[in-house]
Structure formats: structure tokens, C-alpha cells
């Protein structure tokens, strides 16, 4: 009862929604507090569907985020690739944690991603760190993780179940 390849559309549409949230204009005081939406969605999908969503999708998602943000091509791709690797290597353990416990891992993954991204920007000469305010995004990302996890899990389960129920009549017709 595996769902067909159309489950990729759920992942793609949800990533599109993450991109929209990532580029929504915010006031200057809230820019450092913006959650890492694309990172959170990639983290969830690599943890939930590790055999369907992997390093290739995270690399592609990072390249698209580079284009949307206007940053150096490959910067966000490398960061998302690293986070996806962590998620893929720990996906069996992460599934056993509660969403609140998972938010601690998300906090560490976001700190890693933000620090790595800032380091790559400094090496490239793109920016000079003034303070550690850019790390506030990790706190908000970890704070919204339990709600986002529940939302995406409900979406994934509902879509997969609807695919199975749609395919049941055709399966019954094949049997009779």
C-alpha cells in the first residue's frame, strides 16, 4: 500500500509555501527573528520520508533559495545539504522523540546552519558580523517546530491516506 509518486507534489507545494514565508517582507526589527522556513521544511521532509526526500532535493531547494535571496549560488544549498544530512542520519532517533524534544535538535541544526551560512558569507566577503543577532532565528525556528511538525504530519498522513482510499476501488475492481 505504498503511495504513488504523486506524494512528491505535497513536498513541492509545501516547499513553495516555505519559500513564500521566507521572502515575505518584515520590518527591520523582526528580520533577525524570522524562522528558517525552508530549513524547517527540508528538515521535516527528510526526517518523515527519508527514502523519498534526500540530499538531492535539499541541494535543489538550497539553490532555489539562493536565487530568491540573491546570495552567492550554492551558499544556502551547502547549508541545507548539511542539515539534510544530519536529519537523514538521525531520522530513526528523531522519530522517537516528541515534537518538543525534536525542537532541541532543530535548535542545534538551525544554529549550525546559521553559523555556517554566516561563516561562508564572511569568507566570501559578503558581510561582516556585527553581533550575534542573526542567531535569534534559531530560537524562533525551534519555538514554532512543534506546531509546524503537527501541521506537516497531518498534511502528510491525510494526503497519503487519501491516495490509498482513492486507489482502493481500482484495486477492488482488479480483484473481482
C-alpha positions as CSV (number, residue, x, y, z in Angstrom):
1,X,0.0,0.0,0.0
2,X,2.7,2.4,-0.9
3,X,1.5,5.7,-2.3
4,X,2.4,6.6,-5.8
5,X,5.0,9.2,-6.9
6,X,2.4,11.9,-6.6
7,X,3.4,12.4,-3.0
8,X,6.2,14.5,-4.3
9,X,3.7,17.1,-5.1
10,X,2.9,17.5,-1.4
11,X,6.6,18.1,-0.7
12,X,7.0,20.5,-3.6
13,X,3.9,22.6,-2.7
14,X,4.9,22.7,0.9
15,X,8.4,23.9,-0.1
16,X,6.8,26.5,-2.3
17,X,4.8,27.7,0.7
18,X,8.1,27.8,2.7
19,X,9.7,30.0,0.0
20,X,6.8,32.4,0.2
21,X,7.2,32.6,4.0
22,X,10.9,33.1,3.6
23,X,10.6,36.1,1.3
24,X,7.7,37.9,3.0
25,X,8.8,41.4,3.8
26,X,9.2,42.1,7.5
27,X,10.0,45.3,9.5
28,X,13.7,45.8,10.2
29,X,13.4,44.9,13.9
30,X,11.9,41.5,13.0
31,X,14.4,40.4,10.3
32,X,16.7,38.6,12.8
33,X,13.7,36.8,14.3
34,X,12.5,35.3,11.0
35,X,12.3,31.5,11.3
36,X,14.3,29.5,8.9
37,X,11.3,28.2,7.0
38,X,12.9,26.3,4.2
39,X,15.3,24.7,6.6
40,X,12.4,23.6,8.8
41,X,10.5,22.1,5.8
42,X,13.6,20.3,4.5
43,X,14.3,19.0,8.0
44,X,10.8,17.7,8.3
45,X,10.6,16.0,4.9
46,X,14.0,14.3,5.2
47,X,13.0,13.0,8.6
48,X,9.5,11.9,7.6
49,X,10.2,10.5,4.2
50,X,14.0,9.6,4.2
51,X,13.8,7.2,1.3
52,X,11.9,9.7,-1.0
53,X,13.3,13.1,0.1
54,X,17.0,13.3,0.4
55,X,20.2,15.2,-0.4
56,X,19.2,16.0,-4.0
57,X,16.0,17.7,-3.1
58,X,17.7,19.7,-0.3
59,X,20.5,20.8,-2.7
60,X,17.9,21.9,-5.2
61,X,15.9,23.7,-2.5
62,X,19.0,25.5,-1.4
63,X,19.9,26.6,-4.9
64,X,16.4,28.0,-5.4
65,X,16.7,29.8,-2.1
66,X,20.0,31.3,-3.2
67,X,18.2,32.6,-6.3
68,X,15.3,34.0,-4.3
69,X,17.6,35.7,-1.8
70,X,20.1,36.9,-4.3
71,X,23.0,35.3,-2.4
72,X,26.0,33.5,-3.8
73,X,24.9,30.5,-5.7
74,X,25.5,27.4,-3.6
75,X,25.7,29.0,-0.2
76,X,22.2,28.0,1.1
77,X,22.5,24.8,-0.9
78,X,25.5,23.7,1.1
79,X,23.9,24.7,4.4
80,X,20.6,22.9,3.6
81,X,22.6,19.9,2.4
82,X,24.4,19.7,5.7
83,X,21.1,20.0,7.7
84,X,19.5,17.3,5.5
85,X,22.5,15.0,6.1
86,X,22.1,15.4,9.8
87,X,18.3,14.8,9.6
88,X,18.8,11.7,7.4
89,X,21.5,10.2,9.6
90,X,19.4,10.7,12.7
91,X,15.9,10.2,11.3
92,X,15.2,6.9,13.2
93,X,16.1,8.5,16.5
94,X,14.2,11.7,15.8
95,X,11.0,9.9,15.1
96,X,11.1,8.5,18.6
97,X,11.3,12.0,20.2
98,X,8.3,14.1,21.0
99,X,8.0,17.3,18.9
100,X,9.2,19.3,21.9
101,X,12.3,17.2,22.2
102,X,12.8,17.5,18.4
103,X,12.8,21.2,18.8
104,X,16.0,20.9,20.7
105,X,17.6,19.2,17.7
106,X,16.1,21.8,15.4
107,X,17.6,24.5,17.6
108,X,21.1,22.9,17.2
109,X,20.6,22.3,13.5
110,X,19.5,25.9,13.0
111,X,22.5,27.2,15.0
112,X,24.7,25.1,12.8
113,X,23.1,26.3,9.6
114,X,23.1,30.0,10.6
115,X,26.7,29.9,11.9
116,X,27.8,28.0,8.8
117,X,26.0,30.4,6.5
118,X,27.4,33.5,8.2
119,X,30.9,32.0,8.1
120,X,30.5,31.3,4.3
121,X,29.3,34.9,3.8
122,X,32.3,36.3,5.7
123,X,34.7,34.2,3.7
124,X,33.1,35.4,0.5
125,X,33.3,39.0,1.6
126,X,29.6,39.4,1.5
127,X,29.1,40.6,5.1
128,X,30.9,41.2,8.3
129,X,29.3,40.0,11.5
130,X,28.3,42.9,13.8
131,X,26.8,40.9,16.6
132,X,25.2,37.5,17.1
133,X,21.7,38.8,16.4
134,X,21.4,36.6,13.4
135,X,21.2,33.6,15.7
136,X,17.8,34.7,17.0
137,X,16.2,32.9,14.1
138,X,17.2,29.6,15.6
139,X,15.2,30.4,18.7
140,X,12.0,31.2,16.7
141,X,12.5,28.2,14.5
142,X,12.8,25.9,17.5
143,X,9.8,27.6,19.1
144,X,7.5,27.0,16.1
145,X,8.7,23.5,15.4
146,X,6.1,21.6,17.4
147,X,3.2,23.4,15.7
148,X,4.8,23.0,12.2
149,X,5.6,19.4,12.8
150,X,2.0,18.7,13.7
151,X,0.7,20.6,10.7
152,X,3.0,18.8,8.2
153,X,2.4,15.4,9.8
154,X,-1.3,15.9,9.4
155,X,-0.9,17.0,5.8
156,X,1.4,14.1,5.0
157,X,-0.9,11.5,6.7
158,X,-4.1,12.9,5.2
159,X,-2.7,13.0,1.7
160,X,-1.2,9.5,1.8
161,X,-4.4,8.1,3.3
162,X,-6.5,9.9,0.6
163,X,-4.2,8.3,-2.1
164,X,-4.7,4.9,-0.6
165,X,-8.5,5.3,-0.4
166,X,-8.6,6.6,-4.0
167,X,-6.7,3.6,-5.2
168,X,-8.8,1.1,-3.2
169,X,-11.8,1.0,-5.6
170,X,-9.5,0.3,-8.5
171,X,-7.8,-2.4,-6.5
172,X,-11.2,-4.0,-5.7
173,X,-12.1,-3.8,-9.4
174,X,-8.9,-5.6,-10.3
175,X,-9.7,-8.4,-7.8
176,X,-13.3,-9.0,-9.0
